[in-house]
């Protein structure tokens, strides 16, 4: 008598490190695949079909879909912070360059404002390199603001706008082109008009 049939088996195909949503930390995972095997006398001989795949956390044993490997909130937060820092710096530089030149007072103000915004000391040599890069690429301030706006809450947007205002005041007077850029910046940052005008009034800047 020949006894044949089928049986499901789970196979570990690979392993690595991932961000486990349940553990809220980086853990070791195993990528597992469930296959159906043809059996003869209850012994699995060869696979006949794939039944599914999943990721299992080695710590909490929770299982997830494979796309969990692509989700790394901590790395994403670091990326957003980097974007925020570089955008804040570039916006301040663009405001300072609005009149076609940048004064030493404005350079010093950018360094001070950047540290207030990010708690990071910006070296003057790095700032000068960034200034030359912005001059070369001629990247409009609107594009910089639009890139960072979706990742900031209103408080973050306010911080960026106030930093830009401090740069426009560094040479003692807010020029017409600087005022226009500040108004456009508040729009590009998606700040509500009343919110932005409140900031401008506090900073003694003509509202929109």
C-alpha positions as CSV (number, residue, x, y, z in Angstrom):
1,X,0.0,0.0,0.0
2,X,1.4,3.4,-1.0
3,X,0.7,6.2,1.4
4,X,1.1,9.7,-0.1
5,X,-0.1,13.2,0.7
6,X,1.1,16.7,1.4
7,X,2.4,18.6,4.4
8,X,3.2,22.3,5.1
9,X,6.7,23.1,6.3
10,X,8.2,26.5,7.4
11,X,11.7,27.2,6.2
12,X,14.0,30.0,7.3
13,X,15.4,31.6,4.2
14,X,17.4,34.5,5.6
15,X,18.0,36.6,8.7
16,X,19.3,40.0,9.6
17,X,18.6,43.0,11.8
18,X,15.4,45.1,11.5
19,X,13.3,47.6,13.5
20,X,10.7,45.6,15.3
21,X,7.5,47.7,15.8
22,X,6.5,45.6,18.8
23,X,9.8,45.8,20.6
24,X,10.3,49.4,19.4
25,X,13.9,48.7,18.9
26,X,16.4,47.0,16.5
27,X,16.2,43.2,16.7
28,X,17.3,40.1,14.8
29,X,14.7,38.8,12.4
30,X,14.2,35.6,10.3
31,X,12.6,35.7,6.9
32,X,10.4,32.6,6.7
33,X,8.6,30.9,3.9
34,X,5.8,28.3,4.2
35,X,5.8,25.6,1.5
36,X,3.6,22.7,0.8
37,X,5.5,19.4,0.3
38,X,4.6,16.2,-1.4
39,X,4.9,13.4,1.1
40,X,5.4,9.7,0.6
41,X,5.0,7.5,3.6
42,X,4.7,10.7,5.6
43,X,8.2,11.9,4.5
44,X,8.3,15.2,2.6
45,X,10.1,14.8,-0.7
46,X,9.8,18.0,-2.7
47,X,7.9,21.3,-2.5
48,X,4.7,21.6,-4.6
49,X,3.7,25.2,-3.8
50,X,4.4,28.3,-1.8
51,X,1.8,29.1,0.9
52,X,3.2,32.4,2.1
53,X,6.1,34.4,3.5
54,X,6.6,36.4,6.7
55,X,9.1,38.1,8.9
56,X,9.5,36.9,12.5
57,X,11.2,38.9,15.3
58,X,13.7,36.8,17.1
59,X,13.0,38.6,20.4
60,X,9.2,38.9,20.7
61,X,8.3,36.3,18.0
62,X,5.8,38.7,16.5
63,X,5.3,38.2,12.7
64,X,5.0,40.8,10.1
65,X,4.7,41.3,6.3
66,X,7.9,41.5,4.4
67,X,7.6,45.3,3.9
68,X,8.4,45.8,7.6
69,X,12.1,45.5,6.6
70,X,11.7,48.7,4.6
71,X,10.3,50.7,7.5
72,X,13.0,52.2,9.8
73,X,11.4,55.1,11.7
74,X,14.7,55.9,13.6
75,X,16.6,56.1,10.4
76,X,13.8,58.2,8.8
77,X,13.8,60.6,11.8
78,X,17.6,61.0,11.4
79,X,17.1,61.7,7.7
80,X,14.4,64.3,8.4
81,X,16.6,66.0,11.0
82,X,19.4,66.2,8.5
83,X,17.0,67.7,5.9
84,X,15.7,70.2,8.6
85,X,19.3,71.2,9.5
86,X,20.5,71.7,5.9
87,X,17.2,73.4,4.9
88,X,17.4,75.9,7.8
89,X,21.0,76.7,6.9
90,X,20.3,77.1,3.2
91,X,17.2,79.3,3.8
92,X,19.2,81.6,6.1
93,X,22.0,81.8,3.5
94,X,19.4,82.6,0.7
95,X,17.9,85.4,2.8
96,X,21.4,86.9,3.4
97,X,22.2,86.7,-0.3
98,X,18.9,88.5,-1.3
99,X,20.8,91.7,-2.0
100,X,23.5,90.0,-4.0
101,X,26.2,90.0,-1.3
102,X,26.7,88.6,2.2
103,X,28.2,90.6,5.1
104,X,30.4,89.4,7.9
105,X,27.6,90.4,10.3
106,X,25.2,88.1,8.4
107,X,27.7,85.2,8.5
108,X,28.0,85.6,12.2
109,X,24.3,85.8,12.6
110,X,23.7,82.6,10.5
111,X,26.2,80.7,12.8
112,X,24.4,82.0,15.9
113,X,20.9,81.4,14.6
114,X,21.8,77.9,13.3
115,X,23.1,76.9,16.7
116,X,19.9,78.2,18.3
117,X,17.7,76.3,15.9
118,X,19.7,73.0,15.9
119,X,21.9,73.1,19.0
120,X,24.8,72.3,16.6
121,X,27.9,74.5,16.1
122,X,28.3,75.4,12.5
123,X,31.9,76.0,11.5
124,X,32.6,79.1,9.6
125,X,34.6,77.2,6.9
126,X,31.6,74.8,6.4
127,X,29.2,77.8,6.1
128,X,31.4,79.5,3.5
129,X,31.5,76.3,1.5
130,X,27.7,76.1,1.7
131,X,27.4,79.8,0.6
132,X,29.5,79.1,-2.5
133,X,27.5,76.0,-3.3
134,X,24.2,77.9,-3.1
135,X,25.6,80.7,-5.3
136,X,26.6,78.0,-7.9
137,X,23.5,75.9,-8.0
138,X,21.1,78.9,-7.8
139,X,18.5,76.8,-6.0
140,X,15.5,79.0,-5.1
141,X,14.5,79.4,-1.5
142,X,10.9,78.3,-2.3
143,X,12.1,74.8,-3.3
144,X,14.1,74.5,-0.1
145,X,11.1,75.5,2.0
146,X,8.7,73.3,0.1
147,X,11.0,70.3,0.6
148,X,11.1,70.7,4.4
149,X,7.5,72.0,5.1
150,X,5.7,68.6,5.1
151,X,8.0,67.3,7.9
152,X,7.6,70.3,10.2
153,X,4.8,71.2,12.7
154,X,3.9,74.9,13.1
155,X,6.4,75.4,15.8
156,X,9.2,74.0,13.6
157,X,8.1,76.2,10.7
158,X,8.0,79.2,13.1
159,X,11.6,78.5,14.2
160,X,12.8,78.5,10.6
161,X,10.9,81.7,9.8
162,X,12.2,83.5,12.9
163,X,15.8,82.4,12.0
164,X,15.4,83.8,8.5
165,X,14.0,87.1,10.0
166,X,17.1,87.3,12.3
167,X,19.4,87.1,9.2
168,X,17.4,89.7,7.3
169,X,17.9,92.1,10.3
170,X,21.6,91.3,10.7
171,X,22.8,94.3,8.6
172,X,20.5,96.7,10.4
173,X,17.7,97.0,7.8
174,X,15.2,94.6,6.1
175,X,15.5,95.4,2.4
176,X,12.6,95.2,0.0
177,X,13.8,92.0,-1.6
178,X,14.4,90.4,1.8
179,X,10.9,91.3,2.9
180,X,9.4,89.8,-0.2
181,X,11.4,86.6,0.4
182,X,10.3,86.4,4.1
183,X,6.6,86.7,3.0
184,X,7.1,84.0,0.3
185,X,8.9,81.8,2.8
186,X,6.0,81.8,5.2
187,X,3.7,80.8,2.3
188,X,6.2,78.0,1.2
189,X,6.4,76.7,4.7
190,X,2.6,76.4,4.7
191,X,2.2,78.6,7.8
192,X,-1.3,79.9,8.3
193,X,-1.5,83.6,7.3
194,X,-2.7,84.7,10.8
195,X,0.1,82.7,12.4
196,X,2.7,84.2,10.1
197,X,1.4,87.7,10.5
198,X,1.6,87.3,14.3
199,X,5.3,86.4,13.9
200,X,6.0,89.3,11.6
201,X,4.3,91.8,14.0
202,X,6.3,90.5,16.9
203,X,9.5,90.9,14.9
204,X,8.5,94.4,13.7
205,X,8.2,93.2,10.1
206,X,5.5,94.5,7.8
207,X,2.8,91.6,7.7
208,X,1.7,90.1,4.4
